[in-house]
Amino acid sequence: MAGQPTVIYSAASTQQAHLLKGLLEEQGIAASVTNDAIQLAGGELPLGWTAAARVVVAEEDAAEARALAEEFDTQTAHEPTDDDSAEPEPLADWADWPTCPQCGQRRSARCPVCGASRTDFRLADVQESAGRQQVFLKCDDCDDVIIPQWYRFCAACRHDFGNGIEPSQISAETQSAGRVSTYVLTGLVVAAAGLLLYFAWLFAANR
C-alpha cells in the first residue's frame, strides 16, 4: 500500500471491517484490516477500543475512503424495531449466481475471511453502493456475511472470466499469513522467556 498508512474507520466487528475493505477495493482503493487477529482471539469479549478492527488506507486515499466509509455506516446502521427480536428468515439461494458461458457451471467464489471456496454461498443482502449493486453472501464455514472474491478461471473447464483471483495469489496470501503467525508466536515465546528470567532473578535476589 503506497503512502503513509491512515486509519479511516474503527469497526464494531471484524466482519464489518472486512465488508468495508471489500467495498473500498471495489472502488479501486487499496485497504487493509488491522487488529482483526486480536479481536478474533478475544471472541465476543469487550476488549475495548485498542482491539477494534480498523480499516487502513494510504494517506492520499483517506479523504475518498472516509466518504465511502460514512456512506457504508449509514447503510449498515438502523434503528431498532419490534421485528429485531423476531427469528431471522432463512437465507435463500442466489438465483443470479454467475455461471461459466462455456460449460454452464457456477463460478467459484472465495470467502475473504476464512478462505473457504464454494459455489453455493447463500444470498444475505443486495445493496446500492456508489451507483452500483453490491451483493453480500453468507459463508456457513465462518458464519460471516461477505463480499465474495471471484476466481478468474472456471474450476470445471478453465474458462477465463477475464478478472478475479488466481491460485498463485492465494498461495502468496497463505505464506504471508503463515509468516505473520510465526513472528507473533516467536514474540510470545520470547516475552514468556523474559518473564521467567525476571521472576527467577527476583526470587534469587530476595533469598
DONU-461156 format. One record per residue: x, y, z of N, C-alpha, C in turn. Coordinates in Angstrom, 2 decimals, padded with zeros to 5 digits. Layout:
DONU-461156
+---------+---------+---------+---------+---------+---------+---------+---------+---------+
!     n_x !     n_y !     n_z !    ca_x !    ca_y !    ca_z !     c_x !     c_y !     c_z !
+---------+---------+---------+---------+---------+---------+---------+---------+---------+
!       X !       Y !       Z !       X !       Y !       Z !       X !       Y !       Z !
...
+---------+---------+---------+---------+---------+---------+---------+---------+---------+
//
This chain:
DONU-461156
+---------+---------+---------+---------+---------+---------+---------+---------+---------+
!     n_x !     n_y !     n_z !    ca_x !    ca_y !    ca_z !     c_x !     c_y !     c_z !
+---------+---------+---------+---------+---------+---------+---------+---------+---------+
!  000.86 ! -001.20 !  000.00 !  000.00 !  000.00 !  000.00 !  000.89 !  001.23 !  000.00 !
!  000.81 !  002.06 ! -001.04 !  001.65 !  003.24 ! -001.16 !  001.17 !  004.32 ! -000.21 !
!  002.12 !  005.22 !  000.19 !  001.74 !  006.33 !  001.05 !  001.69 !  005.94 !  002.50 !
!  001.59 !  006.95 !  003.37 !  001.53 !  006.73 !  004.81 !  000.21 !  006.05 !  005.18 !
!  000.26 !  004.89 !  005.88 ! -000.99 !  004.21 !  006.27 ! -001.83 !  005.10 !  007.19 !
! -003.12 !  005.20 !  006.89 ! -004.02 !  006.06 !  007.65 ! -005.27 !  005.28 !  008.03 !
! -005.62 !  005.30 !  009.32 ! -006.83 !  004.63 !  009.79 ! -008.03 !  005.51 !  009.44 !
! -008.99 !  004.95 !  008.71 ! -010.16 !  005.75 !  008.32 ! -011.45 !  005.23 !  008.95 !
! -011.37 !  004.08 !  009.62 ! -012.60 !  003.51 !  010.19 ! -012.26 !  002.50 !  011.28 !
! -012.91 !  002.63 !  012.43 ! -012.80 !  001.64 !  013.51 ! -014.12 !  000.89 !  013.57 !
! -014.09 ! -000.37 !  013.25 ! -015.31 ! -001.16 !  013.09 ! -015.76 ! -001.78 !  014.41 !
! -017.06 ! -002.07 !  014.47 ! -017.62 ! -002.73 !  015.65 ! -017.26 ! -004.20 !  015.68 !
! -016.89 ! -004.77 !  014.51 ! -016.55 ! -006.19 !  014.44 ! -015.60 ! -006.42 !  013.28 !
! -014.91 ! -007.55 !  013.30 ! -014.03 ! -007.92 !  012.20 ! -014.81 ! -008.06 !  010.91 !
! -016.01 ! -008.63 !  011.01 ! -016.88 ! -008.81 !  009.84 ! -017.16 ! -007.47 !  009.17 !
! -017.52 ! -006.46 !  009.98 ! -017.84 ! -005.13 !  009.44 ! -016.62 ! -004.52 !  008.76 !
! -015.45 ! -004.70 !  009.37 ! -014.22 ! -004.14 !  008.80 ! -013.91 ! -004.76 !  007.44 !
! -014.07 ! -006.08 !  007.33 ! -013.80 ! -006.75 !  006.06 ! -014.83 ! -006.37 !  004.99 !
! -016.06 ! -006.12 !  005.39 ! -017.07 ! -005.66 !  004.43 ! -016.68 ! -004.32 !  003.83 !
! -016.25 ! -003.39 !  004.70 ! -015.85 ! -002.06 !  004.23 ! -014.59 ! -002.18 !  003.36 !
! -013.66 ! -003.01 !  003.76 ! -012.44 ! -003.23 !  002.96 ! -012.80 ! -003.69 !  001.54 !
! -013.76 ! -004.61 !  001.46 ! -014.19 ! -005.09 !  000.16 ! -014.82 ! -003.99 ! -000.68 !
! -015.64 ! -003.15 ! -000.05 ! -016.28 ! -002.04 ! -000.76 ! -015.25 ! -001.05 ! -001.28 !
! -014.24 ! -000.74 ! -000.46 ! -013.20 !  000.19 ! -000.89 ! -012.42 ! -000.37 ! -002.07 !
! -012.09 ! -001.67 ! -002.01 ! -011.34 ! -002.27 ! -003.11 ! -012.17 ! -002.34 ! -004.38 !
! -013.51 ! -002.44 ! -004.23 ! -014.38 ! -002.39 ! -005.40 ! -014.27 ! -001.04 ! -006.10 !
! -013.94 !  000.01 ! -005.33 ! -013.81 !  001.36 ! -005.88 ! -012.36 !  001.69 ! -006.24 !
! -011.48 !  000.68 ! -006.21 ! -010.09 !  000.89 ! -006.60 ! -009.20 !  001.44 ! -005.52 !
! -009.64 !  001.39 ! -004.26 ! -008.83 !  001.89 ! -003.15 ! -008.26 !  000.71 ! -002.37 !
! -006.94 !  000.58 ! -002.36 ! -006.30 ! -000.50 ! -001.62 ! -006.49 ! -000.28 ! -000.12 !
! -006.92 ! -001.31 !  000.59 ! -007.20 ! -001.19 !  002.02 ! -006.75 ! -002.45 !  002.74 !
! -006.55 ! -002.33 !  004.03 ! -006.22 ! -003.49 !  004.85 ! -006.92 ! -003.37 !  006.19 !
! -007.06 ! -004.49 !  006.88 ! -007.70 ! -004.53 !  008.19 ! -006.65 ! -004.85 !  009.23 !
! -006.55 ! -004.02 !  010.27 ! -005.61 ! -004.26 !  011.36 ! -006.37 ! -004.63 !  012.62 !
! -005.69 ! -005.32 !  013.52 ! -006.25 ! -005.74 !  014.81 ! -007.31 ! -006.83 !  014.69 !
! -007.55 ! -007.35 !  013.45 ! -008.59 ! -008.38 !  013.33 ! -008.19 ! -009.66 !  014.03 !
! -006.87 ! -009.99 !  014.04 ! -006.42 ! -011.20 !  014.72 ! -006.62 ! -011.09 !  016.22 !
! -006.40 ! -009.87 !  016.77 ! -006.60 ! -009.65 !  018.20 ! -008.05 ! -009.83 !  018.56 !
! -008.95 ! -009.27 !  017.74 ! -010.37 ! -009.35 !  018.05 ! -010.87 ! -010.78 !  017.92 !
! -010.39 ! -011.51 !  016.91 ! -010.79 ! -012.90 !  016.75 ! -010.33 ! -013.72 !  017.94 !
! -009.13 ! -013.43 !  018.46 ! -008.63 ! -014.16 !  019.62 ! -009.49 ! -013.90 !  020.85 !
! -010.05 ! -012.68 !  020.94 ! -010.87 ! -012.33 !  022.08 ! -012.32 ! -012.76 !  021.94 !
! -012.70 ! -013.26 !  020.74 ! -014.09 ! -013.67 !  020.54 ! -015.03 ! -012.51 !  020.74 !
! -016.05 ! -012.72 !  021.57 ! -017.05 ! -011.69 !  021.82 ! -016.73 ! -010.85 !  023.04 !
! -015.55 ! -011.02 !  023.62 ! -015.20 ! -010.27 !  024.82 ! -015.02 ! -008.80 !  024.49 !
! -015.43 ! -007.91 !  025.40 ! -015.28 ! -006.47 !  025.16 ! -013.84 ! -006.03 !  025.37 !
! -013.00 ! -006.25 !  024.37 ! -011.58 ! -005.94 !  024.52 ! -011.31 ! -004.44 !  024.50 !
! -012.25 ! -003.65 !  024.01 ! -012.06 ! -002.20 !  024.04 ! -011.55 ! -001.64 !  022.73 !
! -011.37 ! -000.34 !  022.72 ! -011.03 !  000.41 !  021.51 ! -009.74 ! -000.08 !  020.87 !
! -008.74 ! -000.42 !  021.72 ! -007.45 ! -000.80 !  021.17 ! -007.52 ! -002.09 !  020.39 !
! -008.55 ! -002.93 !  020.65 ! -008.67 ! -004.20 !  019.94 ! -009.67 ! -004.11 !  018.80 !
! -010.22 ! -002.93 !  018.53 ! -011.21 ! -002.80 !  017.45 ! -010.53 ! -003.02 !  016.11 !
! -011.21 ! -003.75 !  015.22 ! -010.68 ! -003.94 !  013.87 ! -010.76 ! -002.61 !  013.13 !
! -009.64 ! -002.19 !  012.56 ! -009.59 ! -000.89 !  011.90 ! -009.25 ! -001.04 !  010.43 !
! -009.84 ! -000.18 !  009.61 ! -009.59 ! -000.19 !  008.17 ! -008.56 !  000.88 !  007.86 !
! -007.51 !  000.48 !  007.16 ! -006.38 !  001.38 !  006.88 ! -006.21 !  001.53 !  005.37 !
! -005.97 !  002.78 !  004.93 ! -005.70 !  003.06 !  003.51 ! -004.48 !  003.97 !  003.43 !
! -004.00 !  004.18 !  002.21 ! -002.90 !  005.13 !  002.01 ! -003.40 !  006.55 !  002.27 !
! -002.49 !  007.41 !  002.72 ! -002.86 !  008.78 !  003.11 ! -003.55 !  009.53 !  001.97 !
! -003.09 !  009.31 !  000.72 ! -003.68 !  010.05 ! -000.39 ! -005.11 !  009.59 ! -000.72 !
! -005.50 !  008.40 ! -000.24 ! -006.85 !  007.89 ! -000.48 ! -007.78 !  008.13 !  000.71 !
! -007.25 !  008.71 !  001.79 ! -008.00 !  008.80 !  003.03 ! -009.31 !  009.58 !  002.90 !
! -009.29 !  010.72 !  002.21 ! -010.49 !  011.57 !  002.10 ! -011.61 !  010.83 !  001.37 !
! -011.28 !  010.22 !  000.24 ! -012.30 !  009.48 ! -000.54 ! -012.78 !  008.26 !  000.25 !
! -011.84 !  007.59 !  000.92 ! -012.20 !  006.38 !  001.68 ! -013.11 !  006.72 !  002.86 !
! -012.86 !  007.85 !  003.52 ! -013.72 !  008.25 !  004.65 ! -015.14 !  008.55 !  004.17 !
! -015.25 !  009.18 !  003.00 ! -016.58 !  009.47 !  002.45 ! -017.34 !  008.17 !  002.17 !
! -016.65 !  007.18 !  001.61 ! -017.27 !  005.89 !  001.35 ! -017.60 !  005.17 !  002.65 !
! -016.74 !  005.34 !  003.66 ! -016.98 !  004.72 !  004.96 ! -018.22 !  005.31 !  005.63 !
! -018.40 !  006.62 !  005.48 ! -019.60 !  007.27 !  006.05 ! -020.86 !  006.75 !  005.38 !
! -020.79 !  006.57 !  004.05 ! -021.94 !  006.03 !  003.31 ! -022.21 !  004.59 !  003.75 !
! -021.14 !  003.83 !  003.94 ! -021.25 !  002.45 !  004.40 ! -021.89 !  002.40 !  005.79 !
! -021.47 !  003.32 !  006.67 ! -022.02 !  003.38 !  008.03 ! -023.52 !  003.67 !  008.00 !
! -023.91 !  004.60 !  007.13 ! -025.33 !  004.97 !  007.03 ! -026.17 !  003.79 !  006.53 !
! -025.63 !  003.03 !  005.60 ! -026.37 !  001.91 !  005.02 ! -026.49 !  000.74 !  005.99 !
! -025.45 !  000.54 !  006.82 ! -025.47 ! -000.63 !  007.71 ! -026.13 ! -000.34 !  009.05 !
! -026.24 !  000.94 !  009.42 ! -026.87 !  001.28 !  010.70 ! -028.38 !  001.34 !  010.53 !
! -029.13 !  000.96 !  011.59 ! -030.58 !  001.08 !  011.57 ! -031.11 !  001.20 !  012.99 !
! -032.23 !  001.84 !  013.10 ! -032.87 !  001.97 !  014.40 ! -033.51 !  000.65 !  014.79 !
! -033.44 !  000.26 !  016.08 ! -034.07 ! -001.00 !  016.50 ! -035.58 ! -000.93 !  016.34 !
! -036.16 ! -002.03 !  015.91 ! -037.61 ! -002.11 !  015.74 ! -038.13 ! -003.33 !  016.47 !
! -039.46 ! -003.43 !  016.52 ! -040.07 ! -004.58 !  017.19 ! -039.71 ! -005.88 !  016.51 !
! -039.36 ! -005.80 !  015.21 ! -039.06 ! -007.01 !  014.46 ! -037.66 ! -007.54 !  014.73 !
! -036.80 ! -006.73 !  015.40 ! -035.43 ! -007.15 !  015.63 ! -035.35 ! -008.38 !  016.51 !
! -036.33 ! -008.59 !  017.38 ! -036.30 ! -009.73 !  018.29 ! -036.88 ! -010.98 !  017.63 !
! -037.46 ! -010.84 !  016.45 ! -038.06 ! -011.98 !  015.77 ! -036.98 ! -012.85 !  015.14 !
! -037.32 ! -014.10 !  014.89 ! -036.38 ! -015.02 !  014.26 ! -036.09 ! -014.55 !  012.84 !
! -034.80 ! -014.49 !  012.43 ! -034.49 ! -014.07 !  011.07 ! -034.96 ! -015.11 !  010.05 !
! -035.36 ! -014.62 !  008.89 ! -035.80 ! -015.53 !  007.84 ! -034.60 ! -016.30 !  007.30 !
! -034.81 ! -017.57 !  006.94 ! -033.69 ! -018.35 !  006.38 ! -033.21 ! -017.74 !  005.07 !
! -031.88 ! -017.77 !  004.87 ! -031.32 ! -017.19 !  003.65 ! -031.62 ! -018.08 !  002.46 !
! -031.80 ! -017.44 !  001.31 ! -032.15 ! -018.18 !  000.09 ! -030.94 ! -018.34 ! -000.82 !
! -031.06 ! -019.27 ! -001.74 ! -030.05 ! -019.45 ! -002.77 ! -030.09 ! -018.24 ! -003.69 !
! -028.91 ! -017.76 ! -004.16 ! -028.84 ! -016.59 ! -005.03 ! -029.15 ! -017.02 ! -006.46 !
! -030.31 ! -016.60 ! -006.95 ! -030.76 ! -017.02 ! -008.27 ! -029.88 ! -016.47 ! -009.40 !
! -029.20 ! -015.34 ! -009.18 ! -028.39 ! -014.72 ! -010.23 ! -026.91 ! -015.05 ! -010.12 !
! -026.59 ! -016.19 ! -009.51 ! -025.18 ! -016.57 ! -009.35 ! -024.52 ! -016.64 ! -010.73 !
! -023.35 ! -016.01 ! -010.91 ! -022.68 ! -016.03 ! -012.23 ! -022.32 ! -017.46 ! -012.65 !
! -022.49 ! -017.75 ! -013.93 ! -022.16 ! -019.07 ! -014.45 ! -021.15 ! -018.96 ! -015.59 !
! -020.49 ! -020.05 ! -015.87 ! -019.50 ! -020.10 ! -016.94 ! -020.21 ! -020.13 ! -018.30 !
! -019.89 ! -019.21 ! -019.21 ! -020.55 ! -019.21 ! -020.52 ! -020.15 ! -020.40 ! -021.39 !
! -019.08 ! -021.08 ! -020.99 ! -018.59 ! -022.19 ! -021.80 ! -019.19 ! -023.53 ! -021.39 !
! -019.25 ! -023.81 ! -020.05 ! -019.76 ! -025.11 ! -019.60 ! -021.02 ! -025.00 ! -018.75 !
! -021.38 ! -023.77 ! -018.35 ! -022.61 ! -023.58 ! -017.58 ! -022.47 ! -023.80 ! -016.09 !
! -021.28 ! -024.18 ! -015.61 ! -021.08 ! -024.38 ! -014.19 ! -021.03 ! -023.05 ! -013.45 !
! -021.42 ! -023.08 ! -012.17 ! -021.36 ! -021.86 ! -011.37 ! -019.91 ! -021.41 ! -011.18 !
! -019.72 ! -020.10 ! -011.22 ! -018.38 ! -019.55 ! -010.99 ! -018.01 ! -019.71 ! -009.53 !
! -016.80 ! -020.17 ! -009.26 ! -016.35 ! -020.39 ! -007.88 ! -016.04 ! -019.07 ! -007.20 !
! -016.40 ! -018.99 ! -005.91 ! -016.15 ! -017.79 ! -005.11 ! -015.39 ! -018.18 ! -003.85 !
! -014.67 ! -017.23 ! -003.29 ! -013.87 ! -017.48 ! -002.09 ! -014.27 ! -016.51 ! -000.99 !
! -014.36 ! -017.01 !  000.24 ! -014.63 ! -016.16 !  001.39 ! -013.35 ! -015.43 !  001.78 !
! -013.34 ! -014.09 !  001.82 ! -012.12 ! -013.35 !  002.17 ! -011.77 ! -013.43 !  003.65 !
! -012.69 ! -013.94 !  004.47 ! -012.44 ! -014.01 !  005.92 ! -011.76 ! -015.33 !  006.29 !
! -012.36 ! -016.47 !  005.88 ! -011.81 ! -017.77 !  006.28 ! -011.16 ! -018.53 !  005.13 !
! -011.32 ! -018.05 !  003.89 ! -010.68 ! -018.70 !  002.75 ! -011.45 ! -019.84 !  002.13 !
! -012.67 ! -020.12 !  002.61 ! -013.47 ! -021.21 !  002.04 ! -013.86 ! -020.89 !  000.60 !
! -013.77 ! -021.91 ! -000.27 ! -014.14 ! -021.75 ! -001.68 ! -015.39 ! -022.58 ! -001.95 !
! -016.43 ! -021.92 ! -002.51 ! -017.70 ! -022.61 ! -002.74 ! -018.42 ! -022.01 ! -003.94 !
! -019.46 ! -022.73 ! -004.37 ! -020.34 ! -022.22 ! -005.42 ! -021.78 ! -022.15 ! -004.92 !
! -021.94 ! -022.21 ! -003.59 ! -023.30 ! -022.22 ! -003.04 ! -023.45 ! -021.34 ! -001.80 !
! -022.63 ! -020.25 ! -001.72 ! -022.86 ! -019.29 ! -000.65 ! -024.29 ! -018.74 ! -000.80 !
! -024.98 ! -018.60 !  000.32 ! -026.36 ! -018.11 !  000.27 ! -026.40 ! -016.57 !  000.23 !
! -027.47 ! -016.06 ! -000.37 ! -027.62 ! -014.61 ! -000.51 ! -028.02 ! -013.99 !  000.83 !
! -027.23 ! -013.00 !  001.30 ! -027.54 ! -012.32 !  002.55 ! -028.22 ! -010.98 !  002.32 !
! -027.73 ! -010.23 !  001.31 ! -028.31 ! -008.90 !  001.07 ! -027.80 ! -008.36 ! -000.27 !
! -028.55 ! -007.43 ! -000.83 ! -028.13 ! -006.70 ! -002.03 ! -028.33 ! -005.22 ! -001.72 !
! -027.25 ! -004.43 ! -001.85 ! -027.32 ! -003.01 ! -001.53 ! -026.82 ! -002.18 ! -002.69 !
! -027.32 ! -000.93 ! -002.77 ! -026.82 !  000.02 ! -003.75 ! -025.65 !  000.77 ! -003.13 !
! -024.51 !  000.77 ! -003.81 ! -023.33 !  001.47 ! -003.30 ! -022.63 !  002.18 ! -004.46 !
! -022.51 !  003.50 ! -004.32 ! -021.85 !  004.32 ! -005.34 ! -022.45 !  004.08 ! -006.72 !
! -023.77 !  003.98 ! -006.79 ! -024.45 !  003.84 ! -008.07 ! -024.45 !  002.45 ! -008.66 !
! -023.99 !  001.44 ! -007.91 ! -023.98 !  000.08 ! -008.42 ! -024.44 ! -000.88 ! -007.34 !
! -024.90 ! -002.05 ! -007.76 ! -025.37 ! -003.05 ! -006.81 ! -024.20 ! -003.79 ! -006.18 !
! -024.28 ! -004.01 ! -004.88 ! -023.27 ! -004.81 ! -004.18 ! -023.96 ! -005.99 ! -003.53 !
! -023.50 ! -007.18 ! -003.85 ! -024.09 ! -008.42 ! -003.32 ! -023.30 ! -008.87 ! -002.10 !
! -024.02 ! -009.22 ! -001.03 ! -023.42 ! -009.77 !  000.18 ! -023.90 ! -011.22 !  000.33 !
! -022.96 ! -012.13 !  000.52 ! -023.28 ! -013.53 !  000.68 ! -022.95 ! -014.00 !  002.09 !
! -023.50 ! -015.13 !  002.49 ! -023.27 ! -015.68 !  003.84 ! -022.37 ! -016.91 !  003.72 !
! -021.25 ! -016.88 !  004.45 ! -020.34 ! -018.02 !  004.49 ! -020.70 ! -018.89 !  005.68 !
! -021.13 ! -020.11 !  005.43 ! -021.50 ! -021.02 !  006.52 ! -020.28 ! -021.55 !  007.27 !
! -019.10 ! -021.50 !  006.62 ! -017.90 ! -022.02 !  007.27 ! -017.45 ! -021.15 !  008.44 !
! -017.51 ! -019.81 !  008.27 ! -017.09 ! -018.91 !  009.35 ! -018.25 ! -018.09 !  009.90 !
! -019.45 ! -018.29 !  009.33 ! -020.67 ! -017.62 !  009.78 ! -020.59 ! -016.10 !  009.60 !
! -019.84 ! -015.64 !  008.59 ! -019.71 ! -014.22 !  008.32 ! -020.50 ! -013.84 !  007.07 !
! -020.96 ! -012.59 !  007.00 ! -021.52 ! -012.03 !  005.78 ! -020.36 ! -011.42 !  005.01 !
! -020.21 ! -011.77 !  003.74 ! -019.00 ! -011.42 !  003.00 ! -019.32 ! -010.78 !  001.65 !
! -018.31 ! -010.07 !  001.12 ! -018.28 ! -009.70 ! -000.29 ! -017.38 ! -010.74 ! -000.94 !
! -017.92 ! -011.62 ! -001.80 ! -017.12 ! -012.74 ! -002.31 ! -015.98 ! -012.30 ! -003.21 !
! -014.90 ! -013.08 ! -003.17 ! -013.81 ! -012.92 ! -004.12 ! -014.02 ! -013.98 ! -005.21 !
! -014.15 ! -013.55 ! -006.46 ! -014.43 ! -014.48 ! -007.55 ! -013.14 ! -015.01 ! -008.16 !
! -013.14 ! -016.30 ! -008.49 ! -011.98 ! -016.89 ! -009.16 ! -011.97 ! -016.52 ! -010.64 !
! -010.79 ! -016.32 ! -011.17 ! -010.66 ! -015.91 ! -012.56 ! -011.00 ! -017.05 ! -013.53 !
! -010.63 ! -018.29 ! -013.15 ! -010.80 ! -019.41 ! -014.07 ! -011.91 ! -020.35 ! -013.58 !
! -012.67 ! -020.89 ! -014.52 ! -013.72 ! -021.86 ! -014.20 ! -013.07 ! -023.13 ! -013.68 !
! -013.57 ! -023.65 ! -012.55 ! -012.98 ! -024.86 ! -011.96 ! -013.24 ! -026.09 ! -012.81 !
! -014.27 ! -026.05 ! -013.66 ! -014.63 ! -027.22 ! -014.46 ! -013.91 ! -027.26 ! -015.81 !
! -013.89 ! -026.12 ! -016.53 ! -013.33 ! -026.13 ! -017.89 ! -012.18 ! -025.15 ! -018.10 !
! -011.80 ! -024.41 ! -017.05 ! -010.70 ! -023.44 ! -017.10 ! -011.00 ! -022.24 ! -017.99 !
! -012.28 ! -021.96 ! -018.23 ! -012.63 ! -020.75 ! -018.96 ! -012.12 ! -019.52 ! -018.20 !
! -011.56 ! -018.55 ! -018.90 ! -011.02 ! -017.33 ! -018.31 ! -012.10 ! -016.26 ! -018.28 !
! -012.53 ! -015.87 ! -017.07 ! -013.55 ! -014.82 ! -016.94 ! -012.98 ! -013.43 ! -017.18 !
! -011.65 ! -013.32 ! -017.25 ! -011.01 ! -012.03 ! -017.53 ! -010.60 ! -011.25 ! -016.31 !
! -011.12 ! -011.62 ! -015.14 ! -010.73 ! -010.96 ! -013.88 ! -011.01 ! -011.91 ! -012.73 !
! -010.44 ! -011.58 ! -011.58 ! -010.64 ! -012.42 ! -010.40 ! -009.31 ! -012.92 ! -009.84 !
! -009.41 ! -013.66 ! -008.75 ! -008.21 ! -014.13 ! -008.08 ! -007.72 ! -015.43 ! -008.72 !
! -006.41 ! -015.67 ! -008.59 ! -005.78 ! -016.87 ! -009.12 ! -005.14 ! -017.65 ! -007.97 !
! -004.93 ! -018.96 ! -008.16 ! -004.33 ! -019.79 ! -007.10 ! -003.01 ! -019.25 ! -006.59 !
! -002.21 ! -018.63 ! -007.47 ! -000.90 ! -018.09 ! -007.05 ! -001.07 ! -016.98 ! -006.03 !
! -002.14 ! -016.17 ! -006.18 ! -002.40 ! -015.09 ! -005.22 ! -002.75 ! -015.67 ! -003.85 !
! -003.58 ! -016.73 ! -003.84 ! -003.98 ! -017.34 ! -002.58 ! -002.78 ! -017.96 ! -001.88 !
! -001.90 ! -018.59 ! -002.68 ! -000.69 ! -019.19 ! -002.11 !  000.18 ! -018.14 ! -001.45 !
!  000.31 ! -016.97 ! -002.12 !  001.12 ! -015.88 ! -001.56 !  000.51 ! -015.35 ! -000.27 !
! -000.83 ! -015.21 ! -000.25 ! -001.52 ! -014.74 !  000.96 ! -001.32 ! -015.72 !  002.11 !
! -001.41 ! -017.02 !  001.81 ! -001.25 ! -018.04 !  002.85 !  000.15 ! -018.01 !  003.43 !
!  001.15 ! -017.87 !  002.55 !  002.53 ! -017.81 !  003.02 !  002.76 ! -016.58 !  003.89 !
!  002.18 ! -015.44 !  003.46 !  002.32 ! -014.21 !  004.23 !  001.68 ! -014.35 !  005.61 !
!  000.47 ! -014.94 !  005.65 ! -000.22 ! -015.14 !  006.92 !  000.57 ! -016.08 !  007.82 !
!  001.19 ! -017.10 !  007.21 !  002.00 ! -018.04 !  007.98 !  003.20 ! -017.36 !  008.61 !
!  003.83 ! -016.45 !  007.84 !  004.99 ! -015.73 !  008.38 !  004.58 ! -014.83 !  009.54 !
!  003.44 ! -014.15 !  009.40 !  002.95 ! -013.29 !  010.49 !  002.69 ! -014.11 !  011.74 !
!  002.06 ! -015.28 !  011.57 !  001.76 ! -016.14 !  012.72 !  003.05 ! -016.59 !  013.40 !
!  004.07 ! -016.91 !  012.57 !  005.35 ! -017.34 !  013.13 !  005.99 ! -016.22 !  013.94 !
!  005.94 ! -014.98 !  013.40 !  006.52 ! -013.84 !  014.11 !  005.79 ! -013.60 !  015.44 !
!  004.46 ! -013.70 !  015.41 !  003.68 ! -013.48 !  016.62 !  004.02 ! -014.54 !  017.66 !
!  004.08 ! -015.81 !  017.23 !  004.39 ! -016.90 !  018.14 !  005.79 ! -016.75 !  018.73 !
!  006.75 ! -016.37 !  017.87 !  008.12 ! -016.17 !  018.34 !  008.17 ! -015.05 !  019.38 !
!  007.44 ! -013.96 !  019.11 !  007.39 ! -012.85 !  020.05 !  006.82 ! -013.25 !  021.39 !
!  005.75 ! -014.08 !  021.38 !  005.14 ! -014.55 !  022.62 !  006.10 ! -015.43 !  023.41 !
!  006.83 ! -016.31 !  022.69 !  007.79 ! -017.20 !  023.36 !  008.91 ! -016.38 !  023.99 !
!  009.42 ! -015.38 !  023.26 !  010.50 ! -014.53 !  023.79 !  010.01 ! -013.76 !  025.02 !
!  008.78 ! -013.23 !  024.94 !  008.23 ! -012.49 !  026.08 !  008.05 ! -013.39 !  027.30 !
!  007.58 ! -014.61 !  027.07 !  007.40 ! -015.55 !  028.19 !  008.73 ! -015.91 !  028.82 !
!  009.74 ! -016.12 !  027.96 !  011.08 ! -016.45 !  028.47 !  011.64 ! -015.29 !  029.29 !
!  011.40 ! -014.07 !  028.81 !  011.86 ! -012.90 !  029.55 !  011.20 ! -012.79 !  030.91 !
!  009.92 ! -013.06 !  030.99 !  009.21 ! -013.03 !  032.27 !  009.74 ! -014.08 !  033.22 !
!  010.00 ! -015.28 !  032.71 !  010.54 ! -016.35 !  033.56 !  011.91 ! -015.97 !  034.13 !
!  012.75 ! -015.38 !  033.27 !  014.08 ! -014.96 !  033.73 !  013.97 ! -013.85 !  034.77 !
!  013.00 ! -012.93 !  034.55 !  012.82 ! -011.84 !  035.51 !  012.40 ! -012.36 !  036.87 !
!  011.41 ! -013.27 !  036.88 !  010.93 ! -013.82 !  038.15 !  012.01 ! -014.67 !  038.84 !
!  012.82 ! -015.37 !  038.03 !  013.91 ! -016.16 !  038.60 !  014.94 ! -015.24 !  039.27 !
!  015.24 ! -014.12 !  038.59 !  016.19 ! -013.15 !  039.17 !  015.61 ! -012.53 !  040.43 !
!  014.30 ! -012.19 !  040.39 !  013.63 ! -011.58 !  041.54 !  013.64 ! -012.53 !  042.73 !
!  013.39 ! -013.82 !  042.47 !  013.37 ! -014.81 !  043.54 !  014.75 ! -014.96 !  044.15 !
!  015.80 ! -014.99 !  043.28 !  017.17 ! -015.15 !  043.77 !  017.60 ! -013.93 !  044.59 !
!  017.18 ! -012.74 !  044.17 !  017.57 ! -011.50 !  044.85 !  016.94 ! -011.39 !  046.23 !
!  015.77 ! -012.00 !  046.44 !  015.07 ! -011.90 !  047.72 !  015.38 ! -013.03 !  048.68 !
!  016.24 ! -013.95 !  048.27 !  016.59 ! -015.07 !  049.18 !  017.57 ! -014.63 !  050.25 !
+---------+---------+---------+---------+---------+---------+---------+---------+---------+
//
